[in-house]
């Protein structure tokens, strides 16, 4: 008979051992024998932090007879790094955003845009605006009088605006008044210093009525010993599952990583290879130019036929990759819905 799984979800790689110990002790009091999963795949951490988590978990379960198997899950963005894995720990890499996005959209039958519509408007679901490559990119469109080519969202309050003004000192109240708009009625958790939304649910009409996704990924810079160029989030996967081409503001190397995974990146259809520009300011300027060029080309039937093949390719690939990943996770954890135990999935089943 298989032991049940106890999951310590969303464990930050910087978590002190005392905190980890407290969570573990609580689990030991509830169950005599169990398999332990320390799930730290929801975010991307540096090498040192992730390595310390492996060591901490090893110390945690050493000489503990209650734990039959101990697994540490890290983001698949870090899978190329050779971690020192203790003998009493099994390391599992998980593309958490792919697994969760596939579950929430496909397996739970959320509406998706199946057929691409070449509308000459770009969709910019900005996410947390308090990052230079997000609010800064929208400011570029504003200053160049190009907001009209976007259908965009910006969830703002006074606290968020003040943070954005510190990030972007040249911005003024007129700019924030011009961009403050919501595209649908989704529930956004707002605070004085930011907002939170995990990408699902969404209004499928946003994809049906636009012809391009403009995406600001989580990171725009790559530091030494991190994996930000390999961290693909729900922002990109959601666009693919809704039959959208895209232009992505992300860390240098991100587009190349997408291509290495077999996805079409649409850069061959653009006048500037924006993703190769190291300077963030210049890259954002290039993205404005590329967005205008792409949308203008949507009047060309042959152009639409070309990109439609790439759009279908991406949909099929992300659909199948997500299905395979979730089936593999289900098998690895002996039929246990590990994502539901992390609190990320609150409905549906595998």
C-alpha positions in Angstrom: 0.0 0.0 0.0 1.4 3.4 -1.0 2.0 6.1 1.6 0.0 9.3 1.4 1.8 12.4 0.2 2.3 15.4 2.5 3.0 18.6 0.6 4.7 21.7 1.9 3.6 24.1 -0.8 5.2 27.2 -2.2 8.3 26.9 0.0 10.6 29.8 -0.7 14.2 28.7 -1.3 15.2 31.4 1.2 12.9 30.0 4.0 14.8 29.5 7.2 15.2 25.9 8.4 13.3 26.8 11.5 10.2 27.6 9.4 10.6 24.4 7.4 11.1 22.5 10.6 7.8 23.9 12.0 5.8 22.9 8.9 7.4 19.4 9.0 6.7 18.8 12.7 3.1 19.7 12.1 2.9 17.0 9.3 4.6 14.4 11.6 2.0 14.9 14.3 -0.8 14.2 11.8 0.5 11.1 9.9 2.6 8.1 11.1 4.1 7.3 7.7 4.1 9.5 4.7 6.0 10.7 1.6 7.1 14.3 1.7 7.0 16.8 -1.2 8.6 20.2 -0.6 7.2 22.2 -3.5 9.3 25.1 -4.6 8.5 25.1 -8.3 6.1 28.0 -8.4 8.9 30.6 -8.6 12.4 31.0 -10.0 15.2 31.3 -7.4 19.0 31.6 -7.8 21.3 28.6 -7.6 22.5 29.2 -4.1 19.0 29.5 -2.6 17.7 26.4 -4.4 20.8 24.4 -3.4 20.3 25.5 0.3 16.7 24.3 0.1 18.0 20.8 -1.0 20.4 20.7 1.9 17.8 21.9 4.4 15.3 19.3 3.4 18.0 16.6 3.6 18.7 17.6 7.2 15.0 17.7 7.9 14.3 14.1 7.0 17.6 12.6 8.1 16.9 9.7 10.6 13.2 10.4 10.3 11.5 7.0 10.0 8.1 8.5 9.4 9.2 9.8 5.9 9.4 7.0 3.4 10.4 9.3 0.4 11.3 12.9 0.2 11.0 14.9 -3.0 12.0 18.5 -3.6 10.3 20.2 -6.6 12.1 23.0 -8.3 11.2 25.0 -11.4 12.1 23.3 -14.7 13.8 26.7 -15.6 16.7 25.5 -13.5 17.0 21.9 -14.8 20.2 22.6 -16.8 22.1 23.3 -13.6 23.9 20.4 -11.9 22.7 20.6 -8.3 24.3 18.6 -5.5 21.4 16.4 -4.6 21.7 14.6 -1.2 21.2 10.8 -1.2 18.0 11.0 0.8 16.3 13.6 -1.5 14.7 13.1 -4.9 14.9 16.2 -7.1 12.0 16.8 -9.4 11.9 19.6 -11.9 8.4 20.9 -12.8 7.2 23.5 -15.3 4.7 24.7 -12.9 3.1 27.4 -15.1 2.6 25.0 -17.9 1.0 22.3 -15.6 -1.3 24.8 -13.8 -2.3 26.8 -16.9 -3.1 23.6 -18.8 -5.2 22.3 -15.9 -7.1 25.6 -15.4 -7.8 26.2 -19.1 -7.9 22.9 -20.9 -8.8 20.3 -18.3 -11.4 22.6 -16.7 -12.8 23.5 -20.1 -12.3 27.3 -19.9 -13.3 28.9 -23.1 -10.4 29.4 -25.6 -10.1 31.2 -28.9 -9.7 28.3 -31.3 -9.6 30.2 -34.6 -7.2 33.1 -35.1 -8.7 36.4 -36.1 -6.3 38.8 -37.8 -7.6 42.0 -36.1 -5.3 45.0 -36.2 -5.2 45.6 -32.5 -2.7 44.2 -30.0 -3.8 42.8 -26.6 -1.6 44.0 -23.7 -2.6 42.4 -20.4 0.1 44.2 -18.4 -0.1 42.3 -15.1 1.7 44.0 -12.1 2.6 47.4 -13.5 5.3 48.1 -11.0 8.2 46.9 -13.2 10.0 49.1 -15.7 9.5 46.7 -18.6 5.7 46.8 -18.0 4.8 50.4 -17.2 7.8 51.6 -19.2 6.6 49.7 -22.3 3.1 51.2 -22.1 4.7 54.6 -21.6 6.6 54.1 -24.9 3.3 53.6 -26.7 1.8 56.6 -25.0 4.7 59.0 -25.8 4.7 57.8 -29.4 0.9 58.4 -29.7 0.4 54.7 -30.3 -2.0 53.7 -27.5 -4.7 53.4 -30.1 -3.1 50.2 -31.5 -3.5 48.5 -28.1 -6.3 47.0 -26.1 -4.7 47.1 -22.7 -5.4 46.7 -19.0 -3.8 48.7 -16.2 -5.0 48.1 -12.6 -4.0 51.1 -10.7 -4.5 52.8 -7.3 -2.6 55.7 -5.6 0.0 53.4 -4.0 0.8 51.6 -7.3 0.9 54.9 -9.2 3.4 56.3 -6.7 5.6 53.3 -7.1 5.4 53.6 -10.9 6.4 57.2 -10.8 9.5 56.3 -8.8 10.3 53.7 -11.4 9.5 56.0 -14.3 10.1 59.6 -13.1 9.2 61.2 -16.4 5.6 59.8 -16.2 2.9 62.2 -15.1 -0.8 62.1 -14.0 -2.0 62.6 -17.5 -0.4 59.3 -18.5 -1.9 57.4 -15.6 -5.3 58.8 -16.3 -5.0 57.7 -20.0 -4.0 54.1 -19.2 -6.2 53.4 -16.2 -8.7 50.9 -17.6 -10.0 47.4 -17.0 -10.9 45.1 -19.9 -13.1 42.7 -18.0 -14.7 41.9 -14.7 -12.0 39.5 -13.3 -11.2 39.6 -9.6 -7.9 41.3 -9.1 -6.4 41.3 -5.6 -5.2 44.9 -5.1 -2.9 46.3 -2.5 -1.0 49.6 -2.0 2.1 48.2 -3.6 0.8 45.9 -6.4 -1.8 43.5 -7.6 -2.2 39.8 -8.0 -3.9 37.7 -10.7 -2.8 34.3 -11.9 -4.1 34.6 -15.4 -7.3 32.5 -15.2 -10.2 33.1 -15.6 -10.2 35.6 -18.4 -12.6 36.9 -21.0 -12.0 34.9 -24.2 -13.4 37.8 -26.3 -10.2 39.6 -25.6 -8.4 37.1 -27.8 -11.1 36.9 -30.3 -11.1 40.6 -31.0 -7.3 41.2 -31.2 -4.6 40.0 -33.6 -1.5 39.9 -31.4 -0.5 39.4 -27.8 2.0 41.9 -26.4 3.4 40.2 -23.4 5.6 41.5 -20.6 7.0 38.5 -18.9 8.1 38.3 -15.3 11.7 39.4 -15.9 13.4 41.7 -18.3 17.0 41.3 -17.1 19.1 38.2 -16.6 21.5 38.3 -13.5 24.4 35.9 -13.0 23.4 32.5 -11.6 19.7 32.8 -12.3 17.3 31.2 -14.8 15.1 34.2 -15.8 15.7 33.6 -19.5 14.1 30.1 -19.1 11.1 30.9 -16.9 8.0 30.7 -19.1 4.8 31.8 -17.3 1.1 31.6 -17.8 1.2 34.9 -19.7 2.9 33.2 -22.7 1.2 29.8 -22.4 -2.2 31.5 -22.2 -1.6 33.4 -25.4 -0.6 30.1 -27.2 -3.7 28.3 -25.9 -5.8 31.1 -27.3 -4.4 31.0 -30.8 -2.4 34.2 -30.6 0.9 35.3 -32.1 3.0 37.3 -29.7 5.8 39.8 -29.1 7.4 39.3 -25.7 9.3 41.7 -23.5 11.5 39.4 -21.4 15.0 38.6 -20.3 17.6 38.3 -23.1 17.7 34.6 -24.2 14.0 34.1 -23.4 12.9 34.0 -27.1 15.8 31.6 -27.9 14.7 29.3 -25.1 11.1 29.2 -26.5 12.5 28.3 -29.9 14.7 25.6 -28.4 11.6 24.1 -26.9 10.0 23.9 -30.4 7.7 26.9 -30.2 7.4 29.4 -33.0 8.4 32.9 -31.9 7.2 35.1 -34.9 10.5 37.0 -34.8 11.1 36.2 -38.5 8.1 38.3 -39.5 9.4 41.5 -37.7 11.6 44.3 -39.1 13.8 44.3 -35.9 15.1 41.4 -33.9 14.0 43.1 -30.7 14.8 40.2 -28.5 18.5 40.5 -29.2 18.7 44.1 -27.9 20.4 44.2 -24.5 19.5 47.7 -23.5 15.9 47.7 -22.1 15.0 51.2 -23.3 16.1 50.4 -26.8 14.3 47.0 -26.7 11.1 48.7 -25.7 11.4 51.2 -28.6 11.9 48.3 -31.0 8.9 46.5 -29.6 6.7 49.5 -30.4 8.0 49.5 -34.0 7.6 45.7 -34.3 4.0 45.8 -33.0 3.0 48.4 -35.5 4.7 46.5 -38.4 3.0 43.2 -37.4 -0.5 44.7 -37.1 -0.1 46.5 -40.5 0.9 43.2 -42.2 -2.4 41.6 -41.1 -4.1 43.1 -44.2 -1.8 40.7 -46.3 -3.6 37.4 -46.8 -0.3 35.6 -47.5 1.1 36.9 -44.3 -1.9 35.7 -42.3 -1.6 32.3 -43.8 2.1 32.0 -42.8 1.6 33.1 -39.2 -1.6 30.9 -38.9 0.5 27.8 -39.4 2.8 28.9 -36.6 -0.1 29.7 -34.4 -1.6 26.2 -34.9 1.8 24.7 -34.3 2.1 26.5 -30.9 -1.4 25.5 -29.8 -0.8 21.9 -30.6 2.6 21.8 -28.9 1.6 23.5 -25.7 -1.6 21.5 -25.5 0.2 18.2 -25.8 3.1 19.3 -23.6 0.7 20.3 -20.8 -1.2 17.0 -21.1 1.9 14.9 -21.0 3.3 16.9 -18.0 0.2 16.5 -15.9 -0.1 12.8 -16.7 3.6 12.4 -15.8 3.1 14.3 -12.5 0.1 12.2 -11.6 2.1 9.0 -12.2 5.2 10.2 -10.4 3.2 11.0 -7.3 1.4 7.7 -7.3 -2.0 9.0 -8.4 -1.9 12.0 -6.0 -3.1 15.3 -7.4 0.0 17.2 -6.2 -1.0 20.5 -7.8 -4.3 20.5 -5.8 -2.3 19.8 -2.6 -0.2 22.9 -3.3 -3.5 25.0 -3.4 -3.1 26.0 -7.0 -6.0 23.9 -8.3 -9.2 24.3 -6.5 -11.6 22.6 -8.9 -11.7 19.8 -11.5 -9.6 16.6 -11.5 -6.7 15.1 -13.4 
